[in-house]
Amino acid sequence: MHSYSRGHDTPLIEQPIYDVFRQTAGRYPNRDALIVRHQNARLSYADLAAAVERTARGLAGLGLQPRDRIGVWSTNCAEWVMLQLAAARSGLVLINVNPAYRAYELRYVLEKSGMKALFLWERDHRTDYRAILADTNAAPPHTIYLGGDSWTHMFLNGVDPVPVEPSPQDVANIQYTSGTTGSPKGVLLTHRNLINNGRVIADGMHLTPHDVICCPVPLYHCFGCVIGSMAAFVSGAALLLPNAMFDPLATLQSVQEYHATAIYGVPTMFIAQLEHPAFPTIDCSSLRTGVMAGAPCPVKIMQRVIDEMHCPEMTIIYGQTESSPAITMSKLHDTLEHRISTVGLACANTEVKIVNRESGQTVEVGEPGELYTRGYLVMQGYDGDPDATRAAIDADGWLHTGDLAVMRPDEYFHITGRAHDVIIRGGENIYPREVEEFLLTHPAVADAQVFGLPDLKLGEIIAAWVRLRPSNPATAEEIREFCRDKIAHFKIPKVVRIVDEFPMTVTGKTQKYKMRAFEIDHLRLSAAASVQTA
């Protein structure tokens, strides 16, 4: 039996995102649609639909035309969701900009994307966004500060939008992922990709208008803006944002205050909540389901979430941005063994197969290989990068995920590793090449090799072995300090080792597995390295 599986077929939604939202709002006008605890905002579907119309008028007043691109560089807030829906309403393309970006990364995205407008807060307790934008010298034609005068003026100067009926095949969203070549790639996601993936999640969790989804994960990730908002708005559930950035206590308090029935997170988020001193005092009894995704799930953590957070129907989802994102998902009533040792079954309308990377042939059940997927969920491609698109999606439409997996006889999938050396730190995907190329901008660095190390809290941390130029010495701490405020905090190596040479093969290829093994032994990380995951 070959390692091939196809999820059950259901009719696909062949409508653009806003049409689906508008229909849901028409059915459930008085039910909660969006609750933002830190902004003290609670909008019904009718309220949110009206806010989206006002926002669309404001966008039109800026002179934006269908297919123009706008960026949102923000932590979680009500305005993010309004802009997401208003962009879809107006036929604009929304670009998710990671709020952890600093000038080096932001400049690249601004120039690569060609966005006509950028929406951002001036600052928060962690970041001065206005100053970082100024450092790029690449501001788009329209810079709108959320909650500021420019935001208010946008509404005051609103005009009727140009009549537009986006095609489901039109690009609705661009999300930047780190690339193995060192430069982030813009993933082109269509209305059809996003709304159908949201429906798959909603159906898989049995979401209804009576559900409240506590969503502490960032909206700039697919986890937040698809598994979160799209799943809510296709089902009539309420989307609950506990805080601008993840805070374990705010998340727990939100569950209790708003009687959340579902909770999302990467494993590190669930660990932080379970270990919070206030956890024993929080009533989580309203919860029934949720999603744990973004990084491999430690078995013990899943058991505690099910037992102690009262989530008997907790699910695991596996996917990536290029697949909108969900590829596989566990079922609500799967056995504990299925939920903690696999990433579930192929989702509806989704094909999955495991392929031998050398022969290109589908392997037999139980044999490892690279996971490929095909169906409505596959991205349109990488923005302005046909070569990278062809490398990721073959002539038969299969997306090559780069992840190594095994299909069991029961058609559940187990992820065994990664074909490429992407590091997953607390749910953030980091490609070593991107960090290496940044480190090479330091005048003292002759070469750098970046790799992941196991970590009990974050899943992985970043390590860098650095070879210096003979005439330009530097310390490990100086290298780390050089990174600070120049690249996203999660990309900064926690471990920096200055070395004279790297372990190499006879053909001159670096052996990162030997560097990793050395650090695991030297730093005594064997306990973290042995943690069992799905």
ZILINSUL-V452167 format. One line per field, one symbol per residue. phi: phi as a letter, one per 30 degrees, with the letter a starting at -180 (. if undefined). psi: psi as a letter, one per 40 degrees, with the letter a starting at -180 (. if undefined). burial: I if it has 24 or more other ideal C-beta (glycine too) atoms within 12 Angstrom, else O. A space follows every 50 residues. Layout:
phi=???
psi=???
burial=???
//
This chain:
phi=.ddbbbdddbdddcbdeddddddddddbdcddcbbbddchcbcddddddd ddddddddddddidceidcbcccaddaddedededddddcidcdcdcddd dceeddeedddddidcbbcaddabdcbcddddedddhbddecccceicdd dddeddcdbdddebbededddcabbccdcddjcdcddcccededdddede deddchdbdccbcdbdddddceedcbddddddddcidccccdadbebddd ddddeddchdcbbcldedddddddcdededccdcdddbblbcajaecded deddddddchcdcdccbcaaedcicdcbadcecddedddccbcjcedehb cbbcbdddcicdddejcdaddcbbkeddedlceibddddddcbddciddd diccabcdedidcbdclbdccdccchjcdbceedddddeddddcccabbc acbdbdccibbcbbcbccdecbdacdddddddddicbeedcdedcbbdbd acdbddcjcdcddddddddeddchcddddcddbd
psi=highihiihihihfiidddddddddddfdeihdhhgdeefhhhidddddd dddddddddddeeiiheihiihgiihiddddddddddddeeihhhhhhee iadddddddddddfidihhiidiaedigddddddddffiidhhhhheadd ddddddeiihihhigiideihdihhhiiieeehihhhhhidddddddddd ddddefiieeihhhgeiideidddecdcddddedeeihhhhdidihhddd dddddddefieihiiiddddddddehdedeehheedidaahhaeiihhdd ddddddddefgdfhihhhaidefeehdiiiidfiiddddeeifaihiifh ihihhhdddeihiiheiiahhiiiadehidahhfgdddddddhideehhh deihihhideeiihheahdifihhhfehhhhddddddddeehdehdiihh iiiihddediihihhhhiidegiiiddddddddhediideehhdhhhhid iihiideehigdddddddddddefeddddehhi.
burial=OOIIIOIOOOOIIOIIIIIIIIOIIOOIOOIIIIIIIIIOIIIOIOIIIO IIIIIIIIIIIIOIOIOIIIIIIIIIIIIIIIIIIIIIIIIIIIIIIIII IIIIIIIIIIOIIOIIIIIIIIOIOOIOIIOIIOOIOIIIOIIIIIOOOI IOOIIOOIOOIOOIOIOIOIIIIIIIIIIIOIIIIIIIIIIIIIIIIIII IIIIIOIIIOIIIIIIIIIIIIIIIIIIIIIIIIIIIIIIIIIIIIIIII IIIIIIOIIIIIIIIIIIIIIIIIOIOOIOOIOIOIIIIIIIIIIIIIIO IIIIIIOIIIIIIIIIIIIIIIIIIIIIIIIIOIOOOIIIIIIIIIIIII IIIIIOIOOOOIIOIOIIIIIIIIIIIIIIIIIOIOOIIOOIIOOOOIII IIIIIIIIOOIIIIIIIIIIIIIIIIIIIIIIIIIIIIIIOIOIIIIIII IIIIIIIIIIIIIIIIIIOOOOOIOIOOIIOIIOIIIIIIIIIIIIIIIO OIOOOOOOOIOIOOIIOOIIOOOOIOOIOOIOII
//
